Amino acid sequence: MKYWTFRLFQEKISFQFSRRWLVVLLSWILVLGGVFLVSLSAGSTWIPIHEVFQQLTGQIDKHAFVVETLRLPRALLAILVGAALGVAGLILQSLVRNSLASPDIIGISSGASLGAVTFLVFGTGVVSLQFLPFAAIGGGLMAALLIYLISWNKGVTPIRLVLIGIGISAVMKAGVTFMLVMSETAITTKSYIWLTGSIYGASWGDVTSMVVWLLIPLPILVILGRSLNITELGDEVSISMGVRLQVERFIFLMCSVILAGTAAAYAGGIEFVGLMAPHIARRLAGRSFQGLSIVTALIGAFLVLLADLIARTLFLPLDIPAGVFTAAIGAPFFLYLLFQNRNR
C-alpha cells in the first residue's frame, strides 16, 4: 500500500495518508454532498435538485427563501453538529482506550443538558436565549472537570475516567429529570424537545457561532494529534516517548468537551453519533488520528444530516427531532458493541 507524508513547521505537524484513505475520503465527500443536495431539495415544498444547484450557484433566484433562508443553514448546522460529535467521540475513545466511550455515555453530554435545562428553567424570560450555548458548554465543562477531579489519584487512568463518567452522567440525568418534573408545562415541553435533539429553526447566526466555537479546538488537535496515537499504546510507552501524559490527556478532554458541548448547545441531546462515527471510520480508514478524524467528521456529519432529513420529511407535516432517529440506530449499535466486547 502506497503512503504519502505531509509535513509542516519542521515536522512538528506531520500527516501520513494512504491511497485507500484518499479513496474513502473522496467517497464520503461525495455521499455527504449527495445527501446535502437532497436535504435542500426535500421538504413540504419539493424542489428539483438541478434547480437547487442553480439557486446555490446564482443562476436563478426562484427559491431563495426556502433554500437559502430555511434549509441551507439547517443542513450546514446538521453537518457541523455531526462532525463535532463524531470527533468528540473519537477523542474520548482514543483517550480512554475504550471503544464504548462517547460524550453521551461518559457524562459530558449529560452535563451540557443539565446546563441547558437549568438555563431554560431559571433563565427563560430573564436572560436572552442567545446565552443558551454558554449554559450548555458550561455544563459540559463542569461535568468534565468533576469527572477528571474525582478520577484523579496520582494521575487519571482510562478505566477510572469511564466508570466515574457513567456515574456522574446518571446523577446529572437525575437532576435534569427533577427540574423537568418541578417546572411549568410550557418550559418542560420546550426542554423535552431540546433534550431529544432537534435542528429545527436553525439560522445563519447559529451556523456562524458554531463555526467560531469549533475553531477553538481545531489547532490544538492538529498540533497534538500525533501524541493521541501514542497514548493508545499505553501509559508507560507514552511517557517513555516523551508525551506529557496527564497534561495532554486533560487538554484532549477539554477539546472533546468543547466539541460535544457546542453540538449540544445548538442541536440538543443528539445521541450515539459520537459512538458510531469513529467505529465506522476505523473499519474504513485505519487508526491514524489525523486521517481518522477527517473521515470521522464526514461520517458524523452524514449521520446527523440524514437523520434530520428523515425526521422532517418522513412524517410531513410533522417535524420529528433528529435525535429520535440517531437513538433508534445507535442503541442497537451500542448493544452490538457490548456483545462484541463481552469477553474482553
N, C-alpha and C positions, 0 to 999 in steps of 0.2 A: 504494500500500500504506500503510495507516494505522499510525502508530507512537505508542507511549506511552512517556513517560520517567519513571523513578522516581529521586528524588534524596533524599540524606540528608546530614546534617552539612555544611551549606553547600556542597553539590555536591562534597564530597570523595569521596563514594561516589555514583555515578550508574549507571543501568542502563536502556538503551532496548530495548524489545521490540515486535515487530510482531504483527499478528493471526495471520500464518502461524506464527510461533514459538509462540504460545499454543496453536494447534491441534495442532502437533507435540508440544508438551509434554504436553497432556492425552491425546493418543493413546498416547504411550509410557507414561504413568502407568497407563492402562487395560490396555495389553498386559502390562506388568510385574505389575500386580495380578492379572491372569488367570493368568499362569504361576505366581505366588506361591501362589494358592489350589490350583492343580493340584499343585504341589510338596508342599503339606501333605496333599493327598488321596492321592497315588500312593505306592506302595511295596510291600513284601512283604504288608502289610495295606492293602487299598484301602478308603478311607473316602469316602462320598458328599460332594460339595462342600458341599451345604447343611448337612450335619452338621458339617463343618469350620468353616463360618461360625458355626453355632450354638455350637460349642465356644469359638471365639475371643471371641464376644460374651457368653459366660456363660449362655446359655440351656440348655445341657446340660453334664453333666460325665462324659461317656461315654468320651471318647478323650483324656483329659488327658495320660497318659504318652506316647502315640505322637505326638500333635500338639504339645503344649506343651513336652515334655522332649526328644524326639528330633528332630522335623522342623522346628519353628519356629526354634530357634537356628541350625540348619544353613542354612535358607533365608535368614534375616537375615544370616548371615555371608557367604553367597554374594553377596547384594546389596551389602554393604559392600565386599567384595573387588573385585567387578566395577566398582563406582563409583570406587574408589580407583585401580585400574589404568587405567580409561578417562581420568580426569582427569590422571593422571601422564603418560600418553601425549600428551594434548592439550597440556600444558605444554611437553613436550620438542619436539613438532612446531612449536609457535609460537615457542619459544625459539631453535631452530636453523634455523628456516625450511626444514625438510626433511620432506616428507610420509612418509618412510620411518623416521623416528625413533620409538622407543618404548623403555620401560625395559629390555625383554628383548633388544633389538637393540644398544643402545649400551653395555651393560655394567652397569647398575645392578642388574638382577635377578640377574645372574651374581655380583655382589659379595654380594648378600643370600644367595644359595645357598651361596657359599663360607663365609660366616659361620655359616650354619645347619649345614652339614655338618661344619665344624670343631668346632662345639659338640657335635653328635651323636657324632662320633668320639672326642673327648677329654673330653667332659663327661658322657656317659652313665654313670650310677651314681655320679657325683661331685657334680654340681650338679643341682638340680631342673629338670625340663623347663619349668617356668614361666618360666625365663630364656631360652628359645629365641627369643622375639620380639626380645629385646635383641641377641642374637647376629646375627640376620638383618638388623635395622635397622642395627646397627653395621657389618656387612659392606657393605651398600648405601652407607652414608655414606663408608666407606673407599674404595670404588670411585669414587664421585662426586668426592671430594676429589683422588684420584690422577689421574683424568681431567682435572679442572679445572687442577691444578698443572702437569701435563705439557703441557696445551694453552696455558698462559699464555705469551704473548710480547708484552708491552706491551698486554695485553688478551687476550680469548678470542674467536676467530671461530667461527661456527657450523660451518663445514666441518671445521676442526681438531678441534672437540669431537666430531663424529660419527666421524671416521676414527680418532682415538685411542681413543674409546669402544669401537669394534669390536675394536681390537687388545687393549685391556685385558680385554674380555669373553672373548676367545679364551684369554688367559693364565689367567684365573680359572676357566674351564671345565676347562682342563687340570689346574689344582690340585685341583678337585673330583674329577675322574676318578682322579688319582693317589691321593688319600686313600681313595676307594672301593675301589680295587684292593688297597691295603695294609691295609684294615680287616677285622675279623671278619665272617663271613657275616651274622649277625643285624643288626649295625649297617649293613652295606651294603644289606640288604633294606629296612630302615626308611628309610635315606637315599634310596634309589631311589623309594620310594613318595612321599616328601616332594617330591623333585625333579620328579616327574611332575605334581604339583599335585592335591591332594585336600582336600575339606572334611569328610571322614569324621570322626566323633567330635566335631563342634563342640558347644560348651557355651555356656551363658549367660555364663560368665566370659570366654570368648573374644570374644563379641559386645560385652560391656561394655568390655573392654580395648581392642578395636579402635576403638570409638567415641571413647574418650579420646585415642588416638593421632591419629585423623583430625581432632579438634578443634584440633590444633596449627596445621596449615597453613591451615585454613579462613578465619580472619580476615585473614591475610596476602593470600590470593587475592582476597578481597572488596575489600580496600583498594587493592591494587596491580594488580588485574585489567586496568584500562584501559590501563596502560602496556605490557602484553603485546600489546595490539592495535597499539600504535605501533611496537614493536620489529620487527614483521613488515614494516614499510615500509623497513627498512634501518638500519644503524648511524648514518649521517650524519643522516638525518631524525630519528631518535630523540634524538640528542644535541642537535640544534638545537631540539627541542621540550621540552628540559629533563629528559629521562629520564636518571637516573644509571645508565648502561647496564651497566657492569661489576658494580656493587653489586646492582642489581635482577636481573641475569642470574644471579648467584650465589644470591640469595635464592630465585628461582624454581626453580633447580636443586635446592636443598635441600628445597623443598616437594615436588618430584617424587620425590626420594629417600625422604622420609618416607612418602608415599603408596604408592610401589611396594614399599619395604622392609616396611611394615606388612602389605600384602597378601601378600607372600611369607612373612612370619613366620607368618601364620595359615592360609595355604592352599597354601604351597609354590610350585613353579615353574609357575604357570598363565600360558601364553604367548599372545602375539598379541592379547590383549584391548585393550592399550594402543595397538596399531596400528589395529585395525579400528574400534573405537568412535568415535574422532574423525573418521575418514573418513565413516562413515555419518552422523554428526551434521552435518557440514559440508554434505553434499548436501541435508539436510532443513531446517537451521535457520540458514543464513548463517554469518558469520565472527566476529561479536562474541564476545569471550572469555566474558563473564559469562553470556550466554544459552546460548552453545555448551557451556559447562562443565556446566550443569544437564542438558541433553539428552544430552551425552556420558556423564555419570554414570548416567543411566537406561538408556542402551543398553549400557554396560559391565555394569551390574547384570543386565540381561536376558540377556546372552550367558553369563555365568558361572552364573546360576541355571538357565537352560535346559540348559547343558552338564552341570551337576550332576544335574538331573532325569533326563536321558537316561542318564547314567552309572550311576545307582543303580537304574533301573527296566528298562532295555532288556535287561540280561543277568542278571536275577534268577536265583539268589540272590547272584550276584557283585556287588560294588560297585566299579565301574571308576573310576579317578581322573578327575576332570572335565577336567584338563589334556590328556588324550588327545584329547578332542573339540574343545577350543578350538584345539589344534595342527592337527587334521585340517581344520578350516575355515580357520585363519589362514595356514597355509603356502601353499595355493593363492592366497589373497588377497594375500599378500606378493609372490608371483610375478606376479600380475596387475598390482600397482602398479609392479614393476620393468619390466614390459613397457610399461606406460603411460608411464613416465618415461624410456624408453630413449634418447630424442633430446634430453633436457634437459641 
